[in-house]
Amino acid sequence: MDFIICPICQGRGYKNSHICPECKGQGVFSWYGGYLISFRKDFSSSSIFKYRLRVFRNFILTILLVLFGLFGLYNFATILVAYFKEIGFAVNLPLLSHLFLLEKRASLIFLISVLTDLYLFYSYSLFKQEQVKNFPKSSLPRTYLPVNWSEIKLIKKKYRINVFDALSNDSLKILNSSWLIASKEKASSVEPVHLLRALLEDKDCQEALVRLEISPEDIKEQIKEEISKGEQKQSRNNLYFSSDFKKALLRSYVLAGEKSRHFISPLDIFESLVLDSPEIKDIFFDLGVEQEDIKNVGIWFDIRKGITKQMVRFAELARYKPKRGIDRAYLAIATPTINTYCQDLTDIGRRGYLPLCLDREKEIDEIFRVLKSGQNGVVLVGNPGVGKTTIINGIARRMVVEDVPPFLQDKRLVSLNLSYLISGATQRGELEQRLNLIISEAVRSGNIVFFIRDIHNMVGVKGMGGELDISEILADAIKKKLIYVLSTSIPQEYYRLIERTALGEVLSMVSIAPPNDEVNLQILGLNANKIEAKEDVYFSYKALKATLEFSKRYIHERFLPEKAINLLKECAILVRNQKGKNSFVKEEDVAFLVSSKTSIPLTSITQTESKKLLNLEEEIHKRIINQEEAVKLVASALRRARVELRDTRKPIANLLFLGPTGVGKTELAKTVSYVYFGSEKQMVRIDMSEYQTKESIDRLIGAPDGSSAGYLTEAVRKNPYTLLLLDEIEKAHPDILNLFLQVMDDGRLTDSLGRTVDFTNVILIGTSNAGTSFIQEEIKKNTPLEKIRQDLIQEKLQDYFKPEFLNRFDSIVVFKPLTKENIKEIARLMLNKLAQQVEEKGIILKFTEEAISELAQKGFDPLFGARPLKRVIQEEVNDALARFLLENKISRGDIAILEKGCKIRIQKD
Amino acid sequence: MSVFNLSLGNVFYFPFWWYTRGLKSQLVFFSQRLKKIAYALALKIMLKSLFKPMFGQFSISGRIISFFMRVVILVWRFTLFFLGLAWQIFLLFLYLIILPGVIYLIFRIIF
């Protein structure tokens, strides 16, 4: 929005303590609807006092006048009583003319009360007319809007609007309060922040804040801070409205106009403040609220208020829709067969049971256009849940109030129920006969429009021993233009079953795409109102926003807006059960529900979790010796993922671990799974050596005939937040590796049934032994690890993997061979683990330093890493302990001490 | 601008408004009411389908009976329409005379 500022007073309206002679105190101007808008009003303590007095006086007067009106009616009753006493119950015309002369006092009171009532009527009508006048719609739109100050000055008075006149009473009160707040704070000008402070007392704004999960105390604190930063007034005079204040008011006028309102409501001012004032924007930004949020809350409130008006209007018009299938022209006939197999949607709509259809005018117009062009059949094709049935319900509602093209007026929309039609048709030809009867009734009645949900289910349905498909009977009737048919289908089934059949020829396809985010949010708002009434809970706006966002990101097998609506319903029930009636559903509650469904952590990070995340490396190193670089990479990836600082269209991290066998590649993956995901089992481990042939791809993504589900796709579909370990990746067939190109790049994979599986919450780790000998040689030569890594990627790995595959990994980590010291540490870890195991049997295992060193010495093999050590411990310690246990030489409470020479000494309890 | 305004200017504007802007809005309201009555009685639809057989009775006798039946319905509905019209005219007439009428009666009682 462009503003024109007075060059003399710079928008203040005052110059040297006097009203600016150039702009007459208006300061800031803008254009709307071909009119020049500005704000001009002088405020003072006395004017505010007078205003309040006037409001109070008018309130008292209105009450008195209403009471006087009632008193007048009472007097009229006494006049009538006197009249009937005089002449009995016969009407006597000559005496009727003297009606008001019978009881003079009562008549006078009554007549004066009529006069005052007429004045009240006049005053109210005038008020309404003035409101409309404040938002004139120019019949001649201006092609040129002057922005130059010298041209502005020449604009005639009739093309100027003072937005002050358009303020509602509540807004006016708020303006007065803002002036008083600024005056009390001794500010030099009334700033938007004063206006915001005054708005906090308004009921609608308070509700908006509650819906935005903002506590009044928090915002008051922020405002107080902002006010204290403001400039202090030097003298008592000239408390003027700042240009930012005026800009916000002009903006609120435009907002109200855009919403086709005839007055500026407090919510319009609230919304405009966030749009135009940088300091207010900052306050809300600090409270986690963006401009868009305030705008959407405003729309939500408008929808809520609009529904009531729409319902009244709908109910009024729906009264004229005839009941029981009769049309207004008496042309229709009785339709017993149709009534048996179909549901009358217009009748359901007439009774007000069909839901509202929001923002689908484009699609509905397209349907009408197709029907008008002479095609009698339409099929709405869209994924389940995008709103196909809602559009049909919207058409039914429009048919109830006859807001449809003439060919659909005075008609019934009936939904043909296929299960009713087919069930019980056991006789030869019965099914065909039923359908033919329905069609013939519709033709004779002339007022029937059919709706068939999932019309693809009709294809291939034949009667007992029948040759003809019932869809062909229907197609024939549509082709002959005997009936109108609206239907729905889903894309896969439409292309598979309808497109190339007789039905496909006669049905025009109208694609139904999911609504955009803004509309989805409005649809959620609309549904939230219904759910609130049903479940006795209240939704915050942030909860709605989170529902939309989470359902979009984490629920993949269904479509918007249905999946979001279902989530909202579930959340309402959850909160009511947990917190009781009249509870508030917050963003956290939605996050909790989605988290419990998907196991993805979405709730805000607790202190314990934060501590755990910050010390992740330490935690991992309790189980992994050495390999600092790899541990750091994994830990950083997890931290980034948890605070959402990552590319959400890709997996959390794609890592390739390279190194000799036994250095801890798989162990690191297991440790991450244990430390962060809670259990080693929270990991999808695929041994890629099992996928060496091209055909094994079916085991990963499912058989093409759908007979078996894919191991990989099913595992991730059921548990989208997981660690995916691809062990010994170099052994897989190259075509299988190609499958992972898409996973690593787009974070999704389509299984054999056509379902897209989301991989964006997966940590993908590939391990490989490729280039092991090269690594070992280079390590011996003391080549730096980074150099080894570069050489591996550029030369050695090219023999195993394609460059585009390697390029998709975020990091390729080379695991260092283990040193003697490392092996000793690992031996200690392994013995500790063993000690935990035997502790379950009540035996305490202790070990000496010499024993550890001896085991490490025996188990050290630079070629095989820690695996030989594991074998040595198994042979020397596990086996010995097992023997002791079998020979009953050791029992509960005993202490087994591993000593020098790897001998176990038993110390009895 | 408040809903109830008792300023001097407003009081003097009262009779003037009554016969200008007020009357105009009453006439608009009058025509809207008439349209609504006509819509509720489906007069346009009934006139359009005067010669169409009722309830799918396409036989000669059905057509003849339908025509006469429709005429009867139309006569009845037009009667209702005119009653509604008369009521609306009465209300409009009342609007026109009520202000001077009340003032006249007050003066007559007082003097």
Interface residues (C-beta under 8 A of the other chain):
Chain A: R54 V55 N58 L61 T62 L65 F100 L101 K104 S107 L108 L111 I112 V114 L115 L118 Y119 L120 Y122 S123 Y124 S125 L126 F127 Q129 E130 Q131 D165 N169 Y320 R328 A329 Y330 L331 A332 I333 A334 D410 R444 S445 G446
Chain B: M1 S2 V3 F4 N5 L6 N10 V11 Y13 F14 W17 W18 R21 G22 S25 Y39 A40 A42 I45 M46 K48 S49 K52 P53 M54 F55 G56 R70 I73 I98 L99 V102 I103 L105 I106 R108 I109 I110
